[in-house]
Amino acid sequence: MHIQSIPMWEGSGNNYAYLVVDDKSKDAVIIDPANPSEVLPVLKKQVDSGDVKLTNIINTHHHHDHAGGNSEMVVHLSSPSLVPNSRLTHPQLKHYKLPIIGGKDCSKVTKTPKHGETFTIGDSIKVKALHTPCHTQDSICYLFEDGNDKAVFTGDTLFIGGIPPPVNRQSERRLTHEALGCGRFFEGTAEEMHKALNETLAALPDATKVYPGHEYTKGNVKFGIKIMQTEPIKKLEAFANSNKETQGKFTIGDEKLHNVFMRVDDPEVQKVVGKSKPVDVMAALREMKNAS
């Protein structure tokens, strides 16, 4: 399994799309290709040369900065004759009938997998859909497994060291998320986010690498270190300060140690927020992050 990160809107949304390729068959999927003008140049050479065979678009949730590129991606991955006056300048890729897997509210979605449903990519990759409603009610994380290699694509549910940050109102049309360990509770509750992080995702093998929808780690660390000054979060701070990108560098096991939103049972965290019940701790942390 090969994972290629494609940064989008650097300096504003700091999004990631991900191209995941099965090493044996070269079958591939593209995850959250929200900005086709940045994604298509990366795909074109690989697809047209036969290095990869794109089989699906996958979305983690319906927000425009994750699923908003679906329509243009489908057009540009279709026959050139269908779009003679397309506003994008990139030549069309080879013709594919490209299904879109995602939550029920994602643009142009053709398949919404049930919670726990599995599907395959090529010969070796097994994918399991994990419903994690809260940031949006159609949020889905995807566990990819290829032998002992495991990765989870978490969209705006889980971020390295936290959840999403407060929305920048000037960018609100596109950036409907936020960061610091987990996403804003736009369509859900603290109880739902607690379940998503500390039951659904925390149950994954500790060695599972985390690939979030945005690069928010530096901001997450600034908040998290105010809550707990442990060695794991200090190590995360050092890494974030010396590395531009952190996706795929940390695991679910790491998140359980340095992400305050996954430490709602920690007495130190409970003391800081003045709450003891896990759901109440989650809600208090989110409010503190919103205000920071």
N, C-alpha and C positions, 0 to 999 in steps of 0.2 A: 504494500500500500504506500503510495507516494502522495504527499499532501503539499500543495503549493498555495501559499497565501498571496492574495492580490489586494494590496491596500487601495482604498478608495477615499476620496475627499480628505486627503491628509491635511491636517491643520484645522479642520472644522469637525466633521463627524468622526474621522479616524476609523472608518469602517474596514472590515475585511470581508472579501469573498474568498471562497476556498475551492480549488480544483483538486478533486480526489481521484486518483487513478489506480485501477487494479493492475499490478505489475505484470501479471501473466497475459490477460486478454487485452489490456489497454483500454477497456471500458472505463468511462469516467463520468463523474457528475460535477456540476458547478453549484455551490451553495451560496445563496443570497447574492446573486450578481446584480446588485441594485443600480449600479452606474455603468451601463453598457459601454460608454465611451472609454472607460478605463479597463473594462474586462475583455471586450472583444479583441483588442490588439494582442492580448496575452493568449487568447484561445485560438486565434486564426491560424497562426503558423503551425501550432501543434495539431489542430484538427485537419487542416488542409494537407499536411504532410503525412497524415496517417499515424502520427505518434500517439494520438489518443482518439477514442471513439466516444463522443459525448452521447450519453443515453438519457440523462435527466437533468432538469433544474430542481433543486431542493430549496425550500424556504423554511426558515425557523419560525416566522410569524408574519403577519400581514402588513406591518408598518412600511411606509413608502421607502425608507432607507434600507430595507431588506428585500421586499418583494416588488418594489416599484419599477424595477427594470425588466420584469417578466415579458411584458408585451413587446418591447423592442428586441429583447434577446430572441424571442421566438421568431419574430420577423426576420432578423438577421441570420438566424440559423435555418431559414427556409429558402425556398427557391428564389433566386434574384429577380425573377420575372414578377414576383408578387409585390415588390416594393421598388419600382423604378425611380421614384422621386423621394426616397427615404432621406430624412434630414441628416442621418449619420453618414459619415464619409468612409467608414470601413467597408471594404468589399464583403459581400456575404460569404459565410462559411458554406461548406458542403451541405447539401440538403439532408435534413433529419426531421423526422416527426418526433418532436421533443416533449415528452410528458413533463408536467410540473407537479412535484410532490410537495405538499405543504398543508398548513392549517386551512380550515374551511373558508376563511375570509381572505386568503391570499389571492392576488390578481391572477386570473387565468388558470387557477389550480385545476388539475385533472384527477388527482388522487390524494385523499386525506387518510393516512394510515391510522388505525386504531392504536390506543395506548398498548405498548408491548408487541405490536405487530412487527414482523421482520420481513426484510426483502434483501436481495443480493445485488452486488455490483460485480459483474464479470465472474471470474472463476473462484475468487478467494475472499471477497469482502462481504461480510454479513452486517446488515444495518438493522438496528432496533429503534423504533420510534418511542420516545418517552414524552408523554403529555405533561407539560409543566405550566398550567394556566396561572396567570397572575399579571405579569407585565401586559400581556394580552390573553384573552381567553383561548386563542388558537395557538398559543406558543407550544412548539414541539422541539425538544432536544433530540439529537440523533447520535446513538452509540455505534461507532464503526469498529469492527473487529476483523483482523486479518492474522490468524494464528495467535501469537502472544501479543501482537501489536494492537493496542486499543486507543481510540480517540473519541472524544465527545464534543460535538458542535453545539454550543449552548445559546447562540443568538444573544438576546438581551435578558436572559434569565440569570446566568452566572458569568461574572467577569473575574479575571485574575485579581485576587485580593479584595473583591467586593462585588457590588452591584452597580447599575447605571447611575450617572450623576444628574443633578438638576438640569432641566432643559434650558438651553440657550434660546431665548425667545426670538432673537433675530434669525435663528436657523430652524425655528420650530416646524416649518412646513416639511422639512426633510428629516430633521433629527428628533424624532419622537421617541427618545429613549432616555438614557442617562447612565451613570456608572458608580461603582464602588461595590464590587462584590456581587451585586445582584441588580436587577432592573427595577425601575420605578413600578409602583403598583397601579398602573394606569387603569386596568380593568379588573383588578382583583384585590385580595386582602392579604394582611400579614400572615394569616393562617395558611393561605394558599402558597405564599412564597416560602414559608417554613417547610411545608410539605415538599415543594419542588426542590429546595436546596438540601434539606436535612433528612429527607426520607428517600425521595426518588434518586437524586444525583449522588447523595452520600452513600447510597447502597452499591454504587458501581465499584469495580475493583480499584484499589488505591493507585495502581499504576496507570490508570486511564489518563491520557494527556488531554488538557483542556484547550479548546479552540473557541474563544468568544467572538461575538460579532463586532467588537470595537477594541481599540487599544486605549484602555483607561487606567492602566496599572499605576502610573505615577500619582494620579489624583486619588485613587483608592487607598494607596499607602499613606498619603498625607492624612486621610481621615482615620484609617485603621490604627495608625500608630498613636493617635490620641486616645484610643480606647484601650489598647494593650501594648505594652512595650516588651514583647517576647522576642526570643532569638529568631524564630521563623519569620516574623514580620520585619525584623531588622535585616535579615538576609534578603527578603523580597525587596525592601527599600534599596539596598545596595545594588541589586541586579537591575531594578527599574531605572536607577540613576545612571547606569553605565550601558544600558541597552535600549535601543529605540523600539524594538518589538519584543513582546513577551509571550505571544500566542504559541502554544505547543511546548513551552519550556517548563510548564508546571503541571502537576497532576491533581487528581481528585484528593489524593492523600495529602498533598501540599496545601490544598485549599482548606482542608479540615484543620490545618494548623495555623495558617496565616490570614484566613478570611473571617473577619469578625461576624459576618452574617451566618457563618457555619459553626460558630462557637457560642450559640445562644444558651448552652448549658454551662458555660464557663463562669465560675463564681466571680472572676475578675471583671468580665464583661457585664455580668448582672449587677455588680456593685456600681459600676460607672453609670449605667442607665437607670438604676434604682428599681429594677423589675426582676422577678424571679421565674415567672412562667415563660417558657420558650417563645410562645407566640407574642406575648407582651414585650419581650426583649427584642424580637424582630421588629415590631412596630415602632418601638422607641428608637432603635438604631436607624430605621428608615427616616424618621422625623428629624433626628440629629443630622443625618447626611443631607437631607433636603435643605436644612438651615445653614449648612456649612459653606 
